[in-house]
Amino acid sequence: MTAARSASVEGGGGEEGRVDIAGRHVLVAGAGVTGKSIVPALVELGARVTVTDGNAERLAELEGLGAELAPGLTEPPSDVVLVVTSPGWRPTSTLLVAAVAAGVEVIGDVELAWRVGQLREHPPSWLVITGTNGKTTTAGMLESILRRVVDADRGRARFRRRPPGRLPTRHPAARRTRRRRGSAGRPCFRG
């Protein structure tokens, strides 16, 4: 990442979604898993970071990461240009409502990851799974497929031959499906 590209985190809305964060104040709402992972990234981009959380013990775990720790904020400091919230925070929380009312952009950790990824010379590709049910199972299946297709050591696609219509026997879906013939005479799977 070059210094010129690391100075801003730009949203999808052009100039409106652009936030220059090098030297600017960013508030992280939540000191759990999300806070621990995004604070170092924001500090590396040159942001002045404040983290707030209602749990003092969880907040104390972030000492030494280069962020100011502020327990239980109900409104963002006046110079904050961006609030990054953890998934566990309700949009109706006092802090987030106050930030929106003050005109401060509030985004989640995934939006921040997307924006930071776009700063790279070669932005990463994303594979996104959404929905109410089945995300973990789907992610596990996709991981299994991708591990078999991509040779991580060489970075080149490599296909392993497997008889048509056969899933790996270790895969949970292989145990739950039975093979049938579709209307075109080709095998298809139904649970």
C-alpha positions in Angstrom: 0.0 0.0 0.0 1.5 3.3 -1.0 1.5 6.3 1.3 -0.7 8.4 -1.1 -3.3 5.7 -1.3 -3.4 5.0 2.4 -4.5 8.5 3.3 -8.2 8.0 2.5 -10.9 5.5 2.9 -13.4 6.1 0.2 -17.0 4.8 0.1 -19.0 3.9 -3.0 -20.6 7.3 -3.2 -17.7 9.2 -4.8 -16.6 12.3 -2.9 -19.6 12.1 -0.6 -18.4 8.7 0.7 -14.8 9.7 1.0 -13.2 10.1 4.4 -9.5 11.2 4.6 -8.4 9.4 7.8 -4.7 10.0 8.0 -4.3 12.2 11.0 -8.1 12.4 11.5 -10.1 11.1 14.4 -12.0 7.8 14.0 -14.2 6.3 16.7 -14.5 2.5 17.0 -17.7 1.5 18.8 -17.0 -1.9 20.4 -13.8 -3.4 21.9 -14.6 -7.1 21.2 -13.4 -9.2 18.3 -14.2 -6.4 15.8 -12.4 -3.7 17.7 -9.3 -5.8 18.2 -9.1 -6.4 14.5 -9.8 -3.0 13.1 -7.8 -0.8 15.5 -4.4 -1.9 14.2 -5.6 -1.3 10.6 -6.8 2.2 11.3 -3.6 3.0 13.2 -1.5 1.8 10.3 -3.5 4.1 8.0 -2.5 7.0 10.2 -5.8 7.6 11.9 -6.1 8.9 15.5 -8.3 6.1 17.0 -10.6 6.2 20.0 -12.3 3.0 21.1 -15.4 2.9 23.3 -17.2 0.1 25.0 -19.4 -0.4 28.0 -17.3 -3.3 29.2 -14.1 -1.9 30.9 -12.3 -5.3 31.0 -12.8 -5.8 27.3 -11.7 -2.2 26.6 -8.5 -2.7 28.7 -7.5 -5.6 26.4 -6.9 -3.0 23.7 -4.2 -1.2 25.6 -0.9 -0.9 23.6 -2.6 -1.0 20.2 -2.2 2.8 19.7 -5.7 3.8 20.4 -7.2 6.0 23.1 -9.7 4.1 25.3 -12.9 5.8 26.4 -15.4 3.7 28.4 -19.1 4.2 27.8 -19.3 7.2 25.4 -22.8 8.3 24.6 -21.8 10.8 21.9 -18.8 11.0 19.6 -16.0 13.5 20.3 -16.5 16.7 18.3 -13.6 16.1 15.9 -14.6 12.5 14.9 -15.0 12.1 11.1 -16.0 8.4 11.0 -17.5 5.9 13.4 -16.8 2.2 12.8 -19.3 0.0 14.7 -19.1 -3.6 15.8 -21.9 -5.9 14.5 -23.2 -6.3 18.1 -24.1 -2.6 18.5 -27.7 -1.8 17.7 -28.3 1.1 15.2 -30.5 2.7 17.9 -27.8 2.9 20.5 -27.3 6.3 22.0 -23.8 6.7 20.6 -24.7 5.8 17.0 -27.8 7.9 16.9 -25.8 10.9 18.3 -23.1 10.3 15.6 -25.7 10.3 12.8 -27.4 13.4 14.2 -24.0 15.2 14.3 -23.4 14.3 10.6 -20.7 11.7 11.2 -20.7 8.7 8.9 -21.3 5.4 10.7 -20.1 2.2 9.0 -19.6 -1.4 10.0 -16.4 -3.4 10.0 -17.2 -5.1 6.7 -17.6 -1.7 5.0 -14.3 -0.6 6.4 -12.6 -3.8 5.2 -14.0 -3.2 1.7 -12.8 0.4 1.6 -9.3 -0.5 2.9 -9.1 -3.3 0.4 -9.8 -0.9 -2.4 -6.7 1.1 -1.4 -4.5 -1.8 -2.4 -2.7 -1.9 -5.7 -4.6 -5.2 -6.4 -7.8 -5.1 -4.4 -8.9 -8.5 -3.1 -11.8 -10.4 -4.6 -14.7 -11.1 -2.2 -17.0 -14.0 -2.0 -20.1 -12.9 0.1 -22.7 -15.2 1.7 -25.8 -13.7 3.2 -29.1 -14.9 4.5 -30.8 -16.1 7.6 -30.0 -19.9 7.6 -27.2 -22.0 6.1 -24.3 -19.4 6.0 -21.9 -21.6 8.0 -22.7 -24.7 6.0 -22.4 -22.8 2.7 -19.1 -21.2 3.8 -17.7 -24.6 4.7 -18.7 -26.1 1.4 -17.2 -23.1 -0.5 -14.0 -23.4 1.5 -13.8 -27.1 0.6 -14.3 -26.3 -3.1 -11.8 -23.5 -3.2 -9.2 -25.5 -1.4 -9.5 -28.2 -4.0 -9.4 -25.8 -6.9 -6.6 -23.4 -5.9 -3.1 -24.6 -5.2 -2.2 -22.0 -2.5 1.5 -22.7 -2.8 1.7 -21.9 -6.4 -1.2 -19.5 -6.7 -2.4 -21.3 -9.9 -5.7 -23.0 -10.4 -5.3 -26.8 -10.3 -8.2 -29.1 -10.8 -8.3 -32.5 -9.3 -10.2 -35.2 -11.2 -13.1 -36.8 -9.4 -15.8 -39.0 -11.0 -18.7 -36.8 -12.3 -21.4 -36.2 -9.7 -19.3 -37.3 -6.7 -18.7 -35.2 -3.6 -15.8 -35.8 -1.3 -16.9 -38.5 1.2 -15.5 -36.4 4.0 -17.9 -33.5 3.2 -21.1 -33.5 5.3 -23.3 -32.8 2.2 -22.1 -36.1 0.6 -23.7 -38.0 3.4 -27.0 -36.2 3.1 -27.6 -36.4 -0.6 -28.6 -39.2 -2.9 -28.0 -39.4 -6.6 -30.8 -39.1 -9.0 -31.1 -38.7 -12.8 -32.4 -35.4 -14.0 -34.7 -34.8 -16.9 -31.7 -34.6 -19.3 -30.4 -37.9 -18.0 -27.5 -36.3 -16.1 -27.0 -36.9 -12.4 -28.4 -34.3 -10.0 -28.5 -34.2 -6.3 -31.5 -33.7 -4.0 -31.4 -33.7 -0.2 
